Amino acid sequence: MRLSIIAIGKQKNDATYEITQTYFKRLPFAGDIIEIERSQASGPKRAIEESDKIRTFLQMKAIKGHRVIALDKSGTDTSSEQLAELIRNWRDDGVASCYFAIGGADGHTQTLLNSANVCLRFGSATWPHLLFRAMLAEQLYRAEMILKDHPYHNGH
């Protein structure tokens, strides 16, 4: 299953870019980041614009039969093993692609959260968005290693 991150803003010139790409290159079916541009100043209108752009991408360009995981502070806390199990179940059901949506500073709208298949969080701490992309990419790689029973998960 192809695992992709949809995120608000650009990462390319940030120090976290290489870390993110390192983990994506290790994924068995590759992975990528779809970056969504924003134009609104901070506030409720920006969250609406960003969530609408994510939803439009998913409707227009996502692989048919995909799944969406929204990353949000309101989500269910998850472990690496639980994430791996979710990926395994969807893969076993024939799902070809999963998109992990990271919102901007104002988060996702309730409409986007309601349209996601699952809403998760990685703890209750707040992380910088660009660093969170790298952390998520590592967790996707870790999930793949758990599914392969590779020693990476136990040694890192």
ZADO-1210 file (C-alpha; in nm, 4 decimals, padded with zeros to 6 digits):
<atoms>
<atom x="00.0000" y="00.0000" z="00.0000" code="MET" pos="1"/>
<atom x="00.1308" y="00.3437" z="-00.0893" code="ARG" pos="2"/>
<atom x="00.1545" y="00.5727" z="00.2133" code="LEU" pos="3"/>
<atom x="00.1461" y="00.9480" z="00.1522" code="SER" pos="4"/>
<atom x="00.1352" y="01.2605" z="00.3644" code="ILE" pos="5"/>
<atom x="-00.0790" y="01.5592" z="00.2692" code="ILE" pos="6"/>
<atom x="00.0496" y="01.8645" z="00.4534" code="ALA" pos="7"/>
<atom x="00.0014" y="02.2382" z="00.4588" code="ILE" pos="8"/>
<atom x="00.2995" y="02.4534" z="00.3553" code="GLY" pos="9"/>
<atom x="00.6421" y="02.3846" z="00.2072" code="LYS" pos="10"/>
<atom x="00.9175" y="02.1798" z="00.3687" code="GLN" pos="11"/>
<atom x="01.1829" y="02.1639" z="00.0956" code="LYS" pos="12"/>
<atom x="01.4200" y="02.4285" z="00.2326" code="ASN" pos="13"/>
<atom x="01.3788" y="02.3185" z="00.5937" code="ASP" pos="14"/>
<atom x="01.6322" y="02.0992" z="00.7760" code="ALA" pos="15"/>
<atom x="01.3594" y="01.8375" z="00.8333" code="THR" pos="16"/>
<atom x="01.3166" y="01.7748" z="00.4584" code="TYR" pos="17"/>
<atom x="01.6077" y="01.5297" z="00.4277" code="GLU" pos="18"/>
<atom x="01.4935" y="01.3339" z="00.7336" code="ILE" pos="19"/>
<atom x="01.1433" y="01.2996" z="00.5906" code="THR" pos="20"/>
<atom x="01.2745" y="01.1927" z="00.2505" code="GLN" pos="21"/>
<atom x="01.5134" y="00.9388" z="00.4047" code="THR" pos="22"/>
<atom x="01.2238" y="00.7489" z="00.5614" code="TYR" pos="23"/>
<atom x="01.0030" y="00.7773" z="00.2535" code="PHE" pos="24"/>
<atom x="01.2781" y="00.6292" z="00.0361" code="LYS" pos="25"/>
<atom x="01.2965" y="00.3278" z="00.2695" code="ARG" pos="26"/>
<atom x="00.9258" y="00.2455" z="00.2407" code="LEU" pos="27"/>
<atom x="00.8585" y="-00.0710" z="00.0355" code="PRO" pos="28"/>
<atom x="00.6098" y="00.1063" z="-00.1925" code="PHE" pos="29"/>
<atom x="00.7703" y="00.4498" z="-00.1639" code="ALA" pos="30"/>
<atom x="00.5826" y="00.7431" z="-00.0236" code="GLY" pos="31"/>
<atom x="00.5485" y="01.1082" z="-00.0943" code="ASP" pos="32"/>
<atom x="00.4422" y="01.4386" z="00.0454" code="ILE" pos="33"/>
<atom x="00.1685" y="01.6372" z="-00.1190" code="ILE" pos="34"/>
<atom x="00.2141" y="01.9971" z="-00.0110" code="GLU" pos="35"/>
<atom x="-00.0880" y="02.2266" z="-00.0077" code="ILE" pos="36"/>
<atom x="-00.0324" y="02.6001" z="-00.0484" code="GLU" pos="37"/>
<atom x="-00.2131" y="02.8416" z="00.1775" code="ARG" pos="38"/>
<atom x="-00.3133" y="03.1981" z="00.1084" code="SER" pos="39"/>
<atom x="-00.5171" y="03.3056" z="00.4106" code="GLN" pos="40"/>
<atom x="-00.3796" y="03.4717" z="00.7242" code="ALA" pos="41"/>
<atom x="-00.4083" y="03.2714" z="01.0452" code="SER" pos="42"/>
<atom x="-00.7580" y="03.2141" z="01.1739" code="GLY" pos="43"/>
<atom x="-01.0807" y="03.0238" z="01.1040" code="PRO" pos="44"/>
<atom x="-01.0888" y="03.1167" z="00.7345" code="LYS" pos="45"/>
<atom x="-00.7438" y="02.9678" z="00.6846" code="ARG" pos="46"/>
<atom x="-00.8448" y="02.6371" z="00.8456" code="ALA" pos="47"/>
<atom x="-01.1480" y="02.6217" z="00.6146" code="ILE" pos="48"/>
<atom x="-00.9349" y="02.6950" z="00.3066" code="GLU" pos="49"/>
<atom x="-00.6710" y="02.4383" z="00.4009" code="GLU" pos="50"/>
<atom x="-00.9199" y="02.1630" z="00.4826" code="SER" pos="51"/>
<atom x="-01.1134" y="02.2348" z="00.1617" code="ASP" pos="52"/>
<atom x="-00.7914" y="02.2076" z="-00.0416" code="LYS" pos="53"/>
<atom x="-00.7065" y="01.8750" z="00.1213" code="ILE" pos="54"/>
<atom x="-01.0572" y="01.7427" z="00.0550" code="ARG" pos="55"/>
<atom x="-01.0438" y="01.8654" z="-00.3071" code="THR" pos="56"/>
<atom x="-00.7124" y="01.6900" z="-00.3632" code="PHE" pos="57"/>
<atom x="-00.8546" y="01.3681" z="-00.2198" code="LEU" pos="58"/>
<atom x="-01.1653" y="01.3906" z="-00.4385" code="GLN" pos="59"/>
<atom x="-00.9823" y="01.4809" z="-00.7587" code="MET" pos="60"/>
<atom x="-00.6371" y="01.3198" z="-00.7460" code="LYS" pos="61"/>
<atom x="-00.6269" y="01.0474" z="-00.4828" code="ALA" pos="62"/>
<atom x="-00.5995" y="00.6843" z="-00.5851" code="ILE" pos="63"/>
<atom x="-00.9439" y="00.5217" z="-00.6083" code="LYS" pos="64"/>
<atom x="-01.0449" y="00.3335" z="-00.2941" code="GLY" pos="65"/>
<atom x="-00.7973" y="00.5205" z="-00.0736" code="HIS" pos="66"/>
<atom x="-00.8193" y="00.5706" z="00.3007" code="ARG" pos="67"/>
<atom x="-00.7593" y="00.8938" z="00.4933" code="VAL" pos="68"/>
<atom x="-00.6099" y="00.9346" z="00.8367" code="ILE" pos="69"/>
<atom x="-00.6443" y="01.2845" z="00.9772" code="ALA" pos="70"/>
<atom x="-00.3770" y="01.3765" z="01.2314" code="LEU" pos="71"/>
<atom x="-00.5355" y="01.6037" z="01.4874" code="ASP" pos="72"/>
<atom x="-00.5181" y="01.6811" z="01.8586" code="LYS" pos="73"/>
<atom x="-00.8767" y="01.5530" z="01.8904" code="SER" pos="74"/>
<atom x="-00.7776" y="01.2138" z="01.7501" code="GLY" pos="75"/>
<atom x="-00.7266" y="00.8845" z="01.9274" code="THR" pos="76"/>
<atom x="-00.3766" y="00.8396" z="02.0638" code="ASP" pos="77"/>
<atom x="-00.2003" y="00.5530" z="01.8886" code="THR" pos="78"/>
<atom x="00.1076" y="00.3395" z="01.9280" code="SER" pos="79"/>
<atom x="00.3442" y="00.2278" z="01.6541" code="SER" pos="80"/>
<atom x="00.2031" y="-00.1232" z="01.6811" code="GLU" pos="81"/>
<atom x="-00.1571" y="-00.0014" z="01.6497" code="GLN" pos="82"/>
<atom x="-00.0677" y="00.2033" z="01.3422" code="LEU" pos="83"/>
<atom x="00.1023" y="-00.1002" z="01.1883" code="ALA" pos="84"/>
<atom x="-00.2064" y="-00.3125" z="01.2563" code="GLU" pos="85"/>
<atom x="-00.4340" y="-00.0535" z="01.0938" code="LEU" pos="86"/>
<atom x="-00.2109" y="-00.0471" z="00.7850" code="ILE" pos="87"/>
<atom x="-00.2022" y="-00.4305" z="00.7778" code="ARG" pos="88"/>
<atom x="-00.5821" y="-00.4550" z="00.7972" code="ASN" pos="89"/>
<atom x="-00.6371" y="-00.2067" z="00.5165" code="TRP" pos="90"/>
<atom x="-00.3653" y="-00.3673" z="00.3029" code="ARG" pos="91"/>
<atom x="-00.5225" y="-00.7102" z="00.3607" code="ASP" pos="92"/>
<atom x="-00.8565" y="-00.5629" z="00.2498" code="ASP" pos="93"/>
<atom x="-00.6961" y="-00.4525" z="-00.0793" code="GLY" pos="94"/>
<atom x="-00.6627" y="-00.0805" z="-00.0069" code="VAL" pos="95"/>
<atom x="-00.3988" y="00.0550" z="-00.2475" code="ALA" pos="96"/>
<atom x="-00.3287" y="00.3919" z="-00.0870" code="SER" pos="97"/>
<atom x="-00.3549" y="00.5763" z="00.2418" code="CYS" pos="98"/>
<atom x="-00.3201" y="00.9527" z="00.2880" code="TYR" pos="99"/>
<atom x="-00.2185" y="01.1034" z="00.6220" code="PHE" pos="100"/>
<atom x="-00.3530" y="01.4598" z="00.6468" code="ALA" pos="101"/>
<atom x="-00.1617" y="01.7103" z="00.8599" code="ILE" pos="102"/>
<atom x="-00.3407" y="02.0415" z="00.9029" code="GLY" pos="103"/>
<atom x="-00.1916" y="02.3843" z="00.9424" code="GLY" pos="104"/>
<atom x="-00.1515" y="02.5809" z="01.2633" code="ALA" pos="105"/>
<atom x="-00.5283" y="02.6198" z="01.2927" code="ASP" pos="106"/>
<atom x="-00.5939" y="02.2470" z="01.2518" code="GLY" pos="107"/>
<atom x="-00.8539" y="02.0700" z="01.0404" code="HIS" pos="108"/>
<atom x="-01.2191" y="02.1639" z="01.0095" code="THR" pos="109"/>
<atom x="-01.4791" y="01.9324" z="01.1573" code="GLN" pos="110"/>
<atom x="-01.5935" y="01.8562" z="00.8021" code="THR" pos="111"/>
<atom x="-01.2520" y="01.7153" z="00.7116" code="LEU" pos="112"/>
<atom x="-01.2290" y="01.5248" z="01.0406" code="LEU" pos="113"/>
<atom x="-01.5738" y="01.3740" z="00.9781" code="ASN" pos="114"/>
<atom x="-01.4773" y="01.2674" z="00.6249" code="SER" pos="115"/>
<atom x="-01.1574" y="01.0904" z="00.7366" code="ALA" pos="116"/>
<atom x="-01.1635" y="00.7148" z="00.7892" code="ASN" pos="117"/>
<atom x="-00.9693" y="00.7550" z="01.1134" code="VAL" pos="118"/>
<atom x="-00.8529" y="01.0479" z="01.3259" code="CYS" pos="119"/>
<atom x="-00.5294" y="00.9896" z="01.5195" code="LEU" pos="120"/>
<atom x="-00.2814" y="01.1787" z="01.7310" code="ARG" pos="121"/>
<atom x="00.0698" y="01.0958" z="01.8436" code="PHE" pos="122"/>
<atom x="00.0448" y="01.2000" z="02.2069" code="GLY" pos="123"/>
<atom x="-00.0788" y="01.5229" z="02.3555" code="SER" pos="124"/>
<atom x="00.2322" y="01.7328" z="02.2895" code="ALA" pos="125"/>
<atom x="00.2254" y="02.0020" z="02.0225" code="THR" pos="126"/>
<atom x="00.4951" y="01.9604" z="01.7557" code="TRP" pos="127"/>
<atom x="00.6219" y="02.1958" z="01.4851" code="PRO" pos="128"/>
<atom x="00.4482" y="02.0969" z="01.1605" code="HIS" pos="129"/>
<atom x="00.7669" y="02.0376" z="00.9615" code="LEU" pos="130"/>
<atom x="00.9182" y="01.8247" z="01.2358" code="LEU" pos="131"/>
<atom x="00.5936" y="01.6308" z="01.2678" code="PHE" pos="132"/>
<atom x="00.6170" y="01.5362" z="00.8987" code="ARG" pos="133"/>
<atom x="00.9565" y="01.3791" z="00.9639" code="ALA" pos="134"/>
<atom x="00.8212" y="01.2020" z="01.2731" code="MET" pos="135"/>
<atom x="00.5219" y="01.0705" z="01.0790" code="LEU" pos="136"/>
<atom x="00.7433" y="00.9479" z="00.7939" code="ALA" pos="137"/>
<atom x="00.9535" y="00.7605" z="01.0507" code="GLU" pos="138"/>
<atom x="00.6406" y="00.6070" z="01.2053" code="GLN" pos="139"/>
<atom x="00.5240" y="00.4894" z="00.8620" code="LEU" pos="140"/>
<atom x="00.8620" y="00.3245" z="00.8067" code="TYR" pos="141"/>
<atom x="00.8499" y="00.1776" z="01.1584" code="ARG" pos="142"/>
<atom x="00.5006" y="00.0370" z="01.0893" code="ALA" pos="143"/>
<atom x="00.6344" y="-00.1345" z="00.7778" code="GLU" pos="144"/>
<atom x="00.9230" y="-00.2812" z="00.9774" code="MET" pos="145"/>
<atom x="00.6814" y="-00.4061" z="01.2455" code="ILE" pos="146"/>
<atom x="00.4768" y="-00.5778" z="00.9742" code="LEU" pos="147"/>
<atom x="00.7930" y="-00.7450" z="00.8389" code="LYS" pos="148"/>
<atom x="00.9022" y="-00.8464" z="01.1901" code="ASP" pos="149"/>
<atom x="01.2251" y="-00.6553" z="01.1250" code="HIS" pos="150"/>
<atom x="01.4493" y="-00.5772" z="01.4265" code="PRO" pos="151"/>
<atom x="01.4394" y="-00.1998" z="01.3528" code="TYR" pos="152"/>
<atom x="01.1379" y="-00.1521" z="01.5802" code="HIS" pos="153"/>
<atom x="01.2999" y="-00.3171" z="01.8811" code="ASN" pos="154"/>
<atom x="01.6373" y="-00.1524" z="01.8367" code="GLY" pos="155"/>
<atom x="01.5312" y="00.2117" z="01.7920" code="HIS" pos="156"/>
</atoms>
